[in-house]
Every structure is written in C-alpha cells, then in structure tokens.
Amino acid sequence: MKDIGRILREQRVAIGLEIGDIAKKTCISSRYLCAMEEGRFQNIPRVYGKGYLKIYADLLHLDLKPLLALYEQDRQGLTAGGPHAL
C-alpha cells in the first residue's frame, strides 16, 4: 500500500502542479506541504494535520477516505509507540 506522501506527490505531479502552486491555492505553507509529501506529519502542528490533509486532497481531487484511514493508522502507531511518527 502506498503511503500518504507518495499519493499526494504523485497526484500533484500528474496534474502538473508545483508545491508553490498548491501553497498559493490553499494558503498552506510550502514547508507543511513538503512535510506531508515526505510523510512528516509530526512537523505540522497536530491541530492542523488532518485539516491540511483534507484541503490538499480536495485540491488534488483525491478520495479522502483512504487517506484519512492511512492517517489514522499512522496516528495509532505513534500513540502505541510505533515507528511512524505523525
């Protein structure tokens, strides 16, 4: 199964957008967009992580349900002391 970052990055590239384009359209810092694409949700303020993911997925016309499921799986892994920090 692909990870969230790879899905976001592949879709962004497929529709021909740069990180800067996404930042302008969403008002999300390019620093946070890069963090999402690299799977580093721990670098995004916790209160914004899920919301930013929703906004980004919507802009890319991605189905949000599977992304949120992956996000929640990773969050549970973090809570349980797993290797994936979000």
PyMOL Python script that loads the backbone (N, CA, C, O; Angstrom):
from pymol import cmd

cmd.read_pdbstr("""\
ATOM      1  N   MET A   1       0.839  -1.185   0.000  1.00  0.00           N
ATOM      2  CA  MET A   1       0.000   0.000   0.000  1.00  0.00           C
ATOM      3  C   MET A   1       0.885   1.250   0.000  1.00  0.00           C
ATOM      4  O   MET A   1       1.890   1.313   0.708  1.00  0.00           O
ATOM      5  N   LYS A   2       0.505   2.219  -0.787  1.00  0.00           N
ATOM      6  CA  LYS A   2       1.264   3.464  -0.845  1.00  0.00           C
ATOM      7  C   LYS A   2       1.045   4.276   0.428  1.00  0.00           C
ATOM      8  O   LYS A   2       0.030   4.141   1.112  1.00  0.00           O
ATOM      9  N   ASP A   3       2.018   5.115   0.720  1.00  0.00           N
ATOM     10  CA  ASP A   3       1.845   5.983   1.874  1.00  0.00           C
ATOM     11  C   ASP A   3       1.213   7.309   1.444  1.00  0.00           C
ATOM     12  O   ASP A   3       1.151   7.621   0.255  1.00  0.00           O
ATOM     13  N   ILE A   4       0.759   8.062   2.397  1.00  0.00           N
ATOM     14  CA  ILE A   4       0.051   9.313   2.123  1.00  0.00           C
ATOM     15  C   ILE A   4       0.905  10.257   1.286  1.00  0.00           C
ATOM     16  O   ILE A   4       0.435  10.810   0.291  1.00  0.00           O
ATOM     17  N   GLY A   5       2.135  10.437   1.681  1.00  0.00           N
ATOM     18  CA  GLY A   5       3.017  11.364   0.975  1.00  0.00           C
ATOM     19  C   GLY A   5       3.203  11.012  -0.482  1.00  0.00           C
ATOM     20  O   GLY A   5       3.160  11.883  -1.350  1.00  0.00           O
ATOM     21  N   ARG A   6       3.406   9.748  -0.749  1.00  0.00           N
ATOM     22  CA  ARG A   6       3.602   9.314  -2.133  1.00  0.00           C
ATOM     23  C   ARG A   6       2.346   9.562  -2.970  1.00  0.00           C
ATOM     24  O   ARG A   6       2.432   9.992  -4.120  1.00  0.00           O
ATOM     25  N   ILE A   7       1.189   9.290  -2.387  1.00  0.00           N
ATOM     26  CA  ILE A   7      -0.078   9.510  -3.097  1.00  0.00           C
ATOM     27  C   ILE A   7      -0.241  10.993  -3.433  1.00  0.00           C
ATOM     28  O   ILE A   7      -0.580  11.343  -4.564  1.00  0.00           O
ATOM     29  N   LEU A   8       0.001  11.857  -2.456  1.00  0.00           N
ATOM     30  CA  LEU A   8      -0.123  13.293  -2.680  1.00  0.00           C
ATOM     31  C   LEU A   8       0.848  13.774  -3.752  1.00  0.00           C
ATOM     32  O   LEU A   8       0.461  14.489  -4.676  1.00  0.00           O
ATOM     33  N   ARG A   9       2.098  13.382  -3.624  1.00  0.00           N
ATOM     34  CA  ARG A   9       3.138  13.817  -4.557  1.00  0.00           C
ATOM     35  C   ARG A   9       2.848  13.334  -5.981  1.00  0.00           C
ATOM     36  O   ARG A   9       2.948  14.105  -6.936  1.00  0.00           O
ATOM     37  N   GLU A  10       2.492  12.061  -6.116  1.00  0.00           N
ATOM     38  CA  GLU A  10       2.231  11.512  -7.446  1.00  0.00           C
ATOM     39  C   GLU A  10       1.054  12.213  -8.119  1.00  0.00           C
ATOM     40  O   GLU A  10       1.098  12.492  -9.317  1.00  0.00           O
ATOM     41  N   GLN A  11       0.004  12.498  -7.354  1.00  0.00           N
ATOM     42  CA  GLN A  11      -1.153  13.176  -7.932  1.00  0.00           C
ATOM     43  C   GLN A  11      -0.811  14.612  -8.307  1.00  0.00           C
ATOM     44  O   GLN A  11      -1.218  15.095  -9.363  1.00  0.00           O
ATOM     45  N   ARG A  12      -0.060  15.296  -7.438  1.00  0.00           N
ATOM     46  CA  ARG A  12       0.336  16.677  -7.729  1.00  0.00           C
ATOM     47  C   ARG A  12       1.134  16.746  -9.015  1.00  0.00           C
ATOM     48  O   ARG A  12       0.881  17.596  -9.869  1.00  0.00           O
ATOM     49  N   VAL A  13       2.094  15.854  -9.150  1.00  0.00           N
ATOM     50  CA  VAL A  13       2.935  15.823 -10.350  1.00  0.00           C
ATOM     51  C   VAL A  13       2.097  15.452 -11.572  1.00  0.00           C
ATOM     52  O   VAL A  13       2.277  16.026 -12.646  1.00  0.00           O
ATOM     53  N   ALA A  14       1.191  14.501 -11.412  1.00  0.00           N
ATOM     54  CA  ALA A  14       0.358  14.047 -12.531  1.00  0.00           C
ATOM     55  C   ALA A  14      -0.508  15.175 -13.096  1.00  0.00           C
ATOM     56  O   ALA A  14      -0.767  15.219 -14.298  1.00  0.00           O
ATOM     57  N   ILE A  15      -0.950  16.077 -12.233  1.00  0.00           N
ATOM     58  CA  ILE A  15      -1.778  17.172 -12.751  1.00  0.00           C
ATOM     59  C   ILE A  15      -0.956  18.432 -13.032  1.00  0.00           C
ATOM     60  O   ILE A  15      -1.508  19.479 -13.371  1.00  0.00           O
ATOM     61  N   GLY A  16       0.351  18.322 -12.890  1.00  0.00           N
ATOM     62  CA  GLY A  16       1.254  19.389 -13.315  1.00  0.00           C
ATOM     63  C   GLY A  16       1.347  20.591 -12.396  1.00  0.00           C
ATOM     64  O   GLY A  16       1.544  21.715 -12.858  1.00  0.00           O
ATOM     65  N   LEU A  17       1.206  20.363 -11.095  1.00  0.00           N
ATOM     66  CA  LEU A  17       1.314  21.465 -10.146  1.00  0.00           C
ATOM     67  C   LEU A  17       2.616  21.375  -9.359  1.00  0.00           C
ATOM     68  O   LEU A  17       3.130  20.290  -9.089  1.00  0.00           O
ATOM     69  N   GLU A  18       3.129  22.537  -9.003  1.00  0.00           N
ATOM     70  CA  GLU A  18       4.308  22.634  -8.149  1.00  0.00           C
ATOM     71  C   GLU A  18       3.841  22.900  -6.717  1.00  0.00           C
ATOM     72  O   GLU A  18       2.701  23.308  -6.495  1.00  0.00           O
ATOM     73  N   ILE A  19       4.713  22.671  -5.768  1.00  0.00           N
ATOM     74  CA  ILE A  19       4.394  22.945  -4.361  1.00  0.00           C
ATOM     75  C   ILE A  19       3.956  24.399  -4.193  1.00  0.00           C
ATOM     76  O   ILE A  19       3.006  24.681  -3.463  1.00  0.00           O
ATOM     77  N   GLY A  20       4.634  25.305  -4.856  1.00  0.00           N
ATOM     78  CA  GLY A  20       4.281  26.721  -4.762  1.00  0.00           C
ATOM     79  C   GLY A  20       2.865  26.997  -5.248  1.00  0.00           C
ATOM     80  O   GLY A  20       2.162  27.834  -4.681  1.00  0.00           O
ATOM     81  N   ASP A  21       2.447  26.297  -6.292  1.00  0.00           N
ATOM     82  CA  ASP A  21       1.075  26.448  -6.797  1.00  0.00           C
ATOM     83  C   ASP A  21       0.067  26.032  -5.733  1.00  0.00           C
ATOM     84  O   ASP A  21      -0.933  26.712  -5.502  1.00  0.00           O
ATOM     85  N   ILE A  22       0.352  24.896  -5.088  1.00  0.00           N
ATOM     86  CA  ILE A  22      -0.544  24.381  -4.054  1.00  0.00           C
ATOM     87  C   ILE A  22      -0.585  25.348  -2.870  1.00  0.00           C
ATOM     88  O   ILE A  22      -1.650  25.611  -2.310  1.00  0.00           O
ATOM     89  N   ALA A  23       0.577  25.873  -2.496  1.00  0.00           N
ATOM     90  CA  ALA A  23       0.647  26.808  -1.370  1.00  0.00           C
ATOM     91  C   ALA A  23      -0.211  28.043  -1.639  1.00  0.00           C
ATOM     92  O   ALA A  23      -0.929  28.509  -0.754  1.00  0.00           O
ATOM     93  N   LYS A  24      -0.135  28.564  -2.845  1.00  0.00           N
ATOM     94  CA  LYS A  24      -0.922  29.757  -3.190  1.00  0.00           C
ATOM     95  C   LYS A  24      -2.413  29.455  -3.174  1.00  0.00           C
ATOM     96  O   LYS A  24      -3.204  30.271  -2.700  1.00  0.00           O
ATOM     97  N   LYS A  25      -2.804  28.298  -3.684  1.00  0.00           N
ATOM     98  CA  LYS A  25      -4.224  27.958  -3.786  1.00  0.00           C
ATOM     99  C   LYS A  25      -4.844  27.588  -2.439  1.00  0.00           C
ATOM    100  O   LYS A  25      -6.037  27.802  -2.224  1.00  0.00           O
ATOM    101  N   THR A  26      -4.042  27.038  -1.538  1.00  0.00           N
ATOM    102  CA  THR A  26      -4.584  26.557  -0.264  1.00  0.00           C
ATOM    103  C   THR A  26      -4.240  27.438   0.930  1.00  0.00           C
ATOM    104  O   THR A  26      -4.842  27.303   1.995  1.00  0.00           O
ATOM    105  N   CYS A  27      -3.288  28.327   0.761  1.00  0.00           N
ATOM    106  CA  CYS A  27      -2.765  29.143   1.868  1.00  0.00           C
ATOM    107  C   CYS A  27      -2.107  28.270   2.944  1.00  0.00           C
ATOM    108  O   CYS A  27      -2.016  28.668   4.106  1.00  0.00           O
ATOM    109  N   ILE A  28      -1.650  27.080   2.546  1.00  0.00           N
ATOM    110  CA  ILE A  28      -0.871  26.222   3.436  1.00  0.00           C
ATOM    111  C   ILE A  28       0.595  26.451   3.091  1.00  0.00           C
ATOM    112  O   ILE A  28       0.967  26.432   1.917  1.00  0.00           O
ATOM    113  N   SER A  29       1.415  26.663   4.087  1.00  0.00           N
ATOM    114  CA  SER A  29       2.840  26.895   3.888  1.00  0.00           C
ATOM    115  C   SER A  29       3.466  25.755   3.078  1.00  0.00           C
ATOM    116  O   SER A  29       3.159  24.582   3.293  1.00  0.00           O
ATOM    117  N   SER A  30       4.345  26.122   2.147  1.00  0.00           N
ATOM    118  CA  SER A  30       5.033  25.096   1.352  1.00  0.00           C
ATOM    119  C   SER A  30       5.846  24.169   2.252  1.00  0.00           C
ATOM    120  O   SER A  30       6.074  23.009   1.909  1.00  0.00           O
ATOM    121  N   ARG A  31       6.279  24.677   3.391  1.00  0.00           N
ATOM    122  CA  ARG A  31       7.021  23.846   4.352  1.00  0.00           C
ATOM    123  C   ARG A  31       6.142  22.691   4.839  1.00  0.00           C
ATOM    124  O   ARG A  31       6.604  21.556   4.954  1.00  0.00           O
ATOM    125  N   TYR A  32       4.878  22.990   5.122  1.00  0.00           N
ATOM    126  CA  TYR A  32       3.960  21.949   5.586  1.00  0.00           C
ATOM    127  C   TYR A  32       3.540  21.022   4.443  1.00  0.00           C
ATOM    128  O   TYR A  32       3.355  19.823   4.655  1.00  0.00           O
ATOM    129  N   LEU A  33       3.392  21.562   3.254  1.00  0.00           N
ATOM    130  CA  LEU A  33       3.062  20.723   2.095  1.00  0.00           C
ATOM    131  C   LEU A  33       4.183  19.717   1.829  1.00  0.00           C
ATOM    132  O   LEU A  33       3.928  18.539   1.578  1.00  0.00           O
ATOM    133  N   CYS A  34       5.417  20.195   1.888  1.00  0.00           N
ATOM    134  CA  CYS A  34       6.561  19.285   1.704  1.00  0.00           C
ATOM    135  C   CYS A  34       6.589  18.233   2.809  1.00  0.00           C
ATOM    136  O   CYS A  34       6.865  17.061   2.550  1.00  0.00           O
ATOM    137  N   ALA A  35       6.305  18.649   4.028  1.00  0.00           N
ATOM    138  CA  ALA A  35       6.287  17.694   5.144  1.00  0.00           C
ATOM    139  C   ALA A  35       5.249  16.606   4.891  1.00  0.00           C
ATOM    140  O   ALA A  35       5.511  15.429   5.137  1.00  0.00           O
ATOM    141  N   MET A  36       4.066  16.995   4.399  1.00  0.00           N
ATOM    142  CA  MET A  36       3.030  15.989   4.111  1.00  0.00           C
ATOM    143  C   MET A  36       3.505  15.030   3.031  1.00  0.00           C
ATOM    144  O   MET A  36       3.334  13.818   3.158  1.00  0.00           O
ATOM    145  N   GLU A  37       4.098  15.560   1.976  1.00  0.00           N
ATOM    146  CA  GLU A  37       4.561  14.698   0.884  1.00  0.00           C
ATOM    147  C   GLU A  37       5.690  13.774   1.318  1.00  0.00           C
ATOM    148  O   GLU A  37       5.895  12.717   0.722  1.00  0.00           O
ATOM    149  N   GLU A  38       6.415  14.166   2.343  1.00  0.00           N
ATOM    150  CA  GLU A  38       7.504  13.347   2.860  1.00  0.00           C
ATOM    151  C   GLU A  38       7.059  12.487   4.039  1.00  0.00           C
ATOM    152  O   GLU A  38       7.872  11.792   4.649  1.00  0.00           O
ATOM    153  N   GLY A  39       5.765  12.536   4.358  1.00  0.00           N
ATOM    154  CA  GLY A  39       5.234  11.719   5.449  1.00  0.00           C
ATOM    155  C   GLY A  39       5.667  12.189   6.823  1.00  0.00           C
ATOM    156  O   GLY A  39       5.677  11.407   7.773  1.00  0.00           O
ATOM    157  N   ARG A  40       6.024  13.454   6.937  1.00  0.00           N
ATOM    158  CA  ARG A  40       6.491  14.007   8.211  1.00  0.00           C
ATOM    159  C   ARG A  40       5.400  14.842   8.868  1.00  0.00           C
ATOM    160  O   ARG A  40       5.583  16.036   9.103  1.00  0.00           O
ATOM    161  N   PHE A  41       4.274  14.220   9.162  1.00  0.00           N
ATOM    162  CA  PHE A  41       3.170  14.938   9.779  1.00  0.00           C
ATOM    163  C   PHE A  41       3.525  15.439  11.179  1.00  0.00           C
ATOM    164  O   PHE A  41       2.864  16.340  11.695  1.00  0.00           O
ATOM    165  N   GLN A  42       4.553  14.869  11.796  1.00  0.00           N
ATOM    166  CA  GLN A  42       4.983  15.338  13.106  1.00  0.00           C
ATOM    167  C   GLN A  42       5.544  16.760  13.025  1.00  0.00           C
ATOM    168  O   GLN A  42       5.669  17.429  14.050  1.00  0.00           O
ATOM    169  N   ASN A  43       5.884  17.232  11.813  1.00  0.00           N
ATOM    170  CA  ASN A  43       6.392  18.583  11.627  1.00  0.00           C
ATOM    171  C   ASN A  43       5.282  19.606  11.402  1.00  0.00           C
ATOM    172  O   ASN A  43       5.549  20.794  11.221  1.00  0.00           O
ATOM    173  N   ILE A  44       4.052  19.139  11.416  1.00  0.00           N
ATOM    174  CA  ILE A  44       2.891  20.009  11.241  1.00  0.00           C
ATOM    175  C   ILE A  44       2.197  20.094  12.599  1.00  0.00           C
ATOM    176  O   ILE A  44       2.006  19.073  13.259  1.00  0.00           O
ATOM    177  N   PRO A  45       1.821  21.297  13.020  1.00  0.00           N
ATOM    178  CA  PRO A  45       1.109  21.385  14.301  1.00  0.00           C
ATOM    179  C   PRO A  45      -0.051  20.391  14.322  1.00  0.00           C
ATOM    180  O   PRO A  45      -0.864  20.346  13.399  1.00  0.00           O
ATOM    181  N   ARG A  46      -0.113  19.610  15.371  1.00  0.00           N
ATOM    182  CA  ARG A  46      -1.073  18.497  15.460  1.00  0.00           C
ATOM    183  C   ARG A  46      -2.508  18.917  15.149  1.00  0.00           C
ATOM    184  O   ARG A  46      -3.251  18.182  14.499  1.00  0.00           O
ATOM    185  N   VAL A  47      -2.886  20.090  15.614  1.00  0.00           N
ATOM    186  CA  VAL A  47      -4.252  20.563  15.423  1.00  0.00           C
ATOM    187  C   VAL A  47      -4.581  20.798  13.943  1.00  0.00           C
ATOM    188  O   VAL A  47      -5.755  20.817  13.572  1.00  0.00           O
ATOM    189  N   TYR A  48      -3.564  20.977  13.099  1.00  0.00           N
ATOM    190  CA  TYR A  48      -3.778  21.260  11.684  1.00  0.00           C
ATOM    191  C   TYR A  48      -3.585  20.063  10.768  1.00  0.00           C
ATOM    192  O   TYR A  48      -4.026  20.109   9.620  1.00  0.00           O
ATOM    193  N   GLY A  49      -2.955  19.014  11.216  1.00  0.00           N
ATOM    194  CA  GLY A  49      -2.578  17.896  10.351  1.00  0.00           C
ATOM    195  C   GLY A  49      -3.706  17.325   9.509  1.00  0.00           C
ATOM    196  O   GLY A  49      -3.589  17.246   8.286  1.00  0.00           O
ATOM    197  N   LYS A  50      -4.783  16.932  10.143  1.00  0.00           N
ATOM    198  CA  LYS A  50      -5.904  16.327   9.418  1.00  0.00           C
ATOM    199  C   LYS A  50      -6.581  17.351   8.503  1.00  0.00           C
ATOM    200  O   LYS A  50      -6.960  17.021   7.379  1.00  0.00           O
ATOM    201  N   GLY A  51      -6.730  18.570   8.970  1.00  0.00           N
ATOM    202  CA  GLY A  51      -7.359  19.616   8.160  1.00  0.00           C
ATOM    203  C   GLY A  51      -6.555  19.941   6.919  1.00  0.00           C
ATOM    204  O   GLY A  51      -7.111  20.092   5.831  1.00  0.00           O
ATOM    205  N   TYR A  52      -5.240  20.048   7.081  1.00  0.00           N
ATOM    206  CA  TYR A  52      -4.382  20.314   5.926  1.00  0.00           C
ATOM    207  C   TYR A  52      -4.466  19.160   4.925  1.00  0.00           C
ATOM    208  O   TYR A  52      -4.504  19.381   3.714  1.00  0.00           O
ATOM    209  N   LEU A  53      -4.496  17.941   5.436  1.00  0.00           N
ATOM    210  CA  LEU A  53      -4.617  16.781   4.556  1.00  0.00           C
ATOM    211  C   LEU A  53      -5.914  16.854   3.764  1.00  0.00           C
ATOM    212  O   LEU A  53      -5.916  16.588   2.562  1.00  0.00           O
ATOM    213  N   LYS A  54      -7.003  17.207   4.407  1.00  0.00           N
ATOM    214  CA  LYS A  54      -8.301  17.312   3.731  1.00  0.00           C
ATOM    215  C   LYS A  54      -8.259  18.372   2.630  1.00  0.00           C
ATOM    216  O   LYS A  54      -8.718  18.135   1.513  1.00  0.00           O
ATOM    217  N   ILE A  55      -7.712  19.531   2.952  1.00  0.00           N
ATOM    218  CA  ILE A  55      -7.631  20.624   1.975  1.00  0.00           C
ATOM    219  C   ILE A  55      -6.778  20.210   0.776  1.00  0.00           C
ATOM    220  O   ILE A  55      -7.164  20.428  -0.372  1.00  0.00           O
ATOM    221  N   TYR A  56      -5.622  19.613   1.050  1.00  0.00           N
ATOM    222  CA  TYR A  56      -4.697  19.209  -0.010  1.00  0.00           C
ATOM    223  C   TYR A  56      -5.335  18.127  -0.884  1.00  0.00           C
ATOM    224  O   TYR A  56      -5.282  18.214  -2.111  1.00  0.00           O
ATOM    225  N   ALA A  57      -5.927  17.125  -0.271  1.00  0.00           N
ATOM    226  CA  ALA A  57      -6.567  16.038  -1.029  1.00  0.00           C
ATOM    227  C   ALA A  57      -7.701  16.571  -1.891  1.00  0.00           C
ATOM    228  O   ALA A  57      -7.869  16.143  -3.032  1.00  0.00           O
ATOM    229  N   ASP A  58      -8.471  17.495  -1.358  1.00  0.00           N
ATOM    230  CA  ASP A  58      -9.577  18.079  -2.114  1.00  0.00           C
ATOM    231  C   ASP A  58      -9.057  18.813  -3.349  1.00  0.00           C
ATOM    232  O   ASP A  58      -9.602  18.657  -4.442  1.00  0.00           O
ATOM    233  N   LEU A  59      -8.024  19.599  -3.179  1.00  0.00           N
ATOM    234  CA  LEU A  59      -7.457  20.334  -4.310  1.00  0.00           C
ATOM    235  C   LEU A  59      -6.956  19.385  -5.396  1.00  0.00           C
ATOM    236  O   LEU A  59      -7.055  19.675  -6.588  1.00  0.00           O
ATOM    237  N   LEU A  60      -6.416  18.246  -4.959  1.00  0.00           N
ATOM    238  CA  LEU A  60      -5.886  17.267  -5.916  1.00  0.00           C
ATOM    239  C   LEU A  60      -6.957  16.304  -6.437  1.00  0.00           C
ATOM    240  O   LEU A  60      -6.659  15.406  -7.225  1.00  0.00           O
ATOM    241  N   HIS A  61      -8.190  16.494  -5.999  1.00  0.00           N
ATOM    242  CA  HIS A  61      -9.315  15.627  -6.413  1.00  0.00           C
ATOM    243  C   HIS A  61      -9.071  14.164  -6.038  1.00  0.00           C
ATOM    244  O   HIS A  61      -9.345  13.250  -6.817  1.00  0.00           O
ATOM    245  N   LEU A  62      -8.555  13.970  -4.838  1.00  0.00           N
ATOM    246  CA  LEU A  62      -8.311  12.621  -4.326  1.00  0.00           C
ATOM    247  C   LEU A  62      -9.450  12.210  -3.396  1.00  0.00           C
ATOM    248  O   LEU A  62     -10.070  13.050  -2.744  1.00  0.00           O
ATOM    249  N   ASP A  63      -9.712  10.919  -3.346  1.00  0.00           N
ATOM    250  CA  ASP A  63     -10.695  10.373  -2.419  1.00  0.00           C
ATOM    251  C   ASP A  63     -10.106  10.473  -1.011  1.00  0.00           C
ATOM    252  O   ASP A  63      -9.055   9.900  -0.724  1.00  0.00           O
ATOM    253  N   LEU A  64     -10.780  11.190  -0.160  1.00  0.00           N
ATOM    254  CA  LEU A  64     -10.250  11.464   1.172  1.00  0.00           C
ATOM    255  C   LEU A  64     -10.309  10.266   2.105  1.00  0.00           C
ATOM    256  O   LEU A  64      -9.439  10.118   2.964  1.00  0.00           O
ATOM    257  N   LYS A  65     -11.310   9.407   1.961  1.00  0.00           N
ATOM    258  CA  LYS A  65     -11.489   8.295   2.905  1.00  0.00           C
ATOM    259  C   LYS A  65     -10.243   7.427   3.067  1.00  0.00           C
ATOM    260  O   LYS A  65      -9.812   7.206   4.198  1.00  0.00           O
ATOM    261  N   PRO A  66      -9.644   6.924   1.977  1.00  0.00           N
ATOM    262  CA  PRO A  66      -8.456   6.081   2.172  1.00  0.00           C
ATOM    263  C   PRO A  66      -7.277   6.841   2.788  1.00  0.00           C
ATOM    264  O   PRO A  66      -6.492   6.275   3.548  1.00  0.00           O
ATOM    265  N   LEU A  67      -7.163   8.135   2.450  1.00  0.00           N
ATOM    266  CA  LEU A  67      -6.077   8.923   3.021  1.00  0.00           C
ATOM    267  C   LEU A  67      -6.273   9.114   4.523  1.00  0.00           C
ATOM    268  O   LEU A  67      -5.325   9.010   5.301  1.00  0.00           O
ATOM    269  N   LEU A  68      -7.506   9.391   4.916  1.00  0.00           N
ATOM    270  CA  LEU A  68      -7.777   9.543   6.349  1.00  0.00           C
ATOM    271  C   LEU A  68      -7.571   8.231   7.097  1.00  0.00           C
ATOM    272  O   LEU A  68      -7.118   8.230   8.241  1.00  0.00           O
ATOM    273  N   ALA A  69      -7.905   7.116   6.452  1.00  0.00           N
ATOM    274  CA  ALA A  69      -7.681   5.810   7.084  1.00  0.00           C
ATOM    275  C   ALA A  69      -6.184   5.594   7.316  1.00  0.00           C
ATOM    276  O   ALA A  69      -5.779   5.134   8.383  1.00  0.00           O
ATOM    277  N   LEU A  70      -5.363   5.927   6.315  1.00  0.00           N
ATOM    278  CA  LEU A  70      -3.909   5.809   6.472  1.00  0.00           C
ATOM    279  C   LEU A  70      -3.404   6.757   7.559  1.00  0.00           C
ATOM    280  O   LEU A  70      -2.552   6.391   8.370  1.00  0.00           O
ATOM    281  N   TYR A  71      -3.934   7.965   7.564  1.00  0.00           N
ATOM    282  CA  TYR A  71      -3.545   8.952   8.560  1.00  0.00           C
ATOM    283  C   TYR A  71      -3.848   8.436   9.968  1.00  0.00           C
ATOM    284  O   TYR A  71      -3.004   8.511  10.861  1.00  0.00           O
ATOM    285  N   GLU A  72      -5.050   7.917  10.154  1.00  0.00           N
ATOM    286  CA  GLU A  72      -5.443   7.404  11.468  1.00  0.00           C
ATOM    287  C   GLU A  72      -4.607   6.184  11.871  1.00  0.00           C
ATOM    288  O   GLU A  72      -4.243   6.043  13.039  1.00  0.00           O
ATOM    289  N   GLN A  73      -4.304   5.306  10.916  1.00  0.00           N
ATOM    290  CA  GLN A  73      -3.442   4.144  11.204  1.00  0.00           C
ATOM    291  C   GLN A  73      -2.092   4.614  11.708  1.00  0.00           C
ATOM    292  O   GLN A  73      -1.572   4.098  12.697  1.00  0.00           O
ATOM    293  N   ASP A  74      -1.529   5.597  11.022  1.00  0.00           N
ATOM    294  CA  ASP A  74      -0.224   6.117  11.421  1.00  0.00           C
ATOM    295  C   ASP A  74      -0.299   6.807  12.784  1.00  0.00           C
ATOM    296  O   ASP A  74       0.619   6.677  13.593  1.00  0.00           O
ATOM    297  N   ARG A  75      -1.378   7.533  13.041  1.00  0.00           N
ATOM    298  CA  ARG A  75      -1.547   8.192  14.337  1.00  0.00           C
ATOM    299  C   ARG A  75      -1.613   7.150  15.451  1.00  0.00           C
ATOM    300  O   ARG A  75      -1.027   7.343  16.516  1.00  0.00           O
ATOM    301  N   GLN A  76      -2.329   6.041  15.208  1.00  0.00           N
ATOM    302  CA  GLN A  76      -2.437   4.992  16.210  1.00  0.00           C
ATOM    303  C   GLN A  76      -1.077   4.352  16.450  1.00  0.00           C
ATOM    304  O   GLN A  76      -0.742   3.999  17.581  1.00  0.00           O
ATOM    305  N   GLY A  77      -0.299   4.205  15.392  1.00  0.00           N
ATOM    306  CA  GLY A  77       1.049   3.654  15.527  1.00  0.00           C
ATOM    307  C   GLY A  77       1.923   4.557  16.380  1.00  0.00           C
ATOM    308  O   GLY A  77       2.739   4.080  17.168  1.00  0.00           O
ATOM    309  N   LEU A  78       1.753   5.852  16.220  1.00  0.00           N
ATOM    310  CA  LEU A  78       2.515   6.822  17.028  1.00  0.00           C
ATOM    311  C   LEU A  78       2.088   6.730  18.490  1.00  0.00           C
ATOM    312  O   LEU A  78       2.925   6.710  19.392  1.00  0.00           O
ATOM    313  N   THR A  79       0.792   6.674  18.709  1.00  0.00           N
ATOM    314  CA  THR A  79       0.269   6.612  20.092  1.00  0.00           C
ATOM    315  C   THR A  79       0.729   5.343  20.780  1.00  0.00           C
ATOM    316  O   THR A  79       1.017   5.341  21.977  1.00  0.00           O
ATOM    317  N   ALA A  80       0.794   4.269  20.018  1.00  0.00           N
ATOM    318  CA  ALA A  80       1.206   2.995  20.587  1.00  0.00           C
ATOM    319  C   ALA A  80       2.731   2.865  20.650  1.00  0.00           C
ATOM    320  O   ALA A  80       3.257   1.822  21.038  1.00  0.00           O
ATOM    321  N   GLY A  81       3.432   3.933  20.266  1.00  0.00           N
ATOM    322  CA  GLY A  81       4.898   3.899  20.299  1.00  0.00           C
ATOM    323  C   GLY A  81       5.486   3.255  19.073  1.00  0.00           C
ATOM    324  O   GLY A  81       6.635   2.812  19.088  1.00  0.00           O
ATOM    325  N   GLY A  82       4.702   3.197  17.997  1.00  0.00           N
ATOM    326  CA  GLY A  82       5.170   2.601  16.752  1.00  0.00           C
ATOM    327  C   GLY A  82       6.212   3.463  16.064  1.00  0.00           C
ATOM    328  O   GLY A  82       6.484   4.582  16.501  1.00  0.00           O
ATOM    329  N   PRO A  83       6.796   2.950  14.990  1.00  0.00           N
ATOM    330  CA  PRO A  83       7.893   3.627  14.319  1.00  0.00           C
ATOM    331  C   PRO A  83       7.467   4.819  13.470  1.00  0.00           C
ATOM    332  O   PRO A  83       8.312   5.644  13.119  1.00  0.00           O
ATOM    333  N   HIS A  84       6.172   4.938  13.124  1.00  0.00           N
ATOM    334  CA  HIS A  84       5.734   6.008  12.237  1.00  0.00           C
ATOM    335  C   HIS A  84       5.228   7.175  13.055  1.00  0.00           C
ATOM    336  O   HIS A  84       4.168   7.108  13.678  1.00  0.00           O
ATOM    337  N   ALA A  85       6.003   8.247  13.043  1.00  0.00           N
ATOM    338  CA  ALA A  85       5.593   9.433  13.794  1.00  0.00           C
ATOM    339  C   ALA A  85       4.797  10.356  12.888  1.00  0.00           C
ATOM    340  O   ALA A  85       5.197  10.644  11.760  1.00  0.00           O
ATOM    341  N   LEU A  86       3.676  10.809  13.399  1.00  0.00           N
ATOM    342  CA  LEU A  86       2.871  11.792  12.652  1.00  0.00           C
ATOM    343  C   LEU A  86       2.771  13.060  13.447  1.00  0.00           C
ATOM    344  O   LEU A  86       2.138  14.019  13.003  1.00  0.00           O
TER     345      LEU A  86
END
""", "prot")
cmd.dss("prot")
cmd.show_as("cartoon", "prot")
cmd.util.cbc("prot")
cmd.orient("prot")
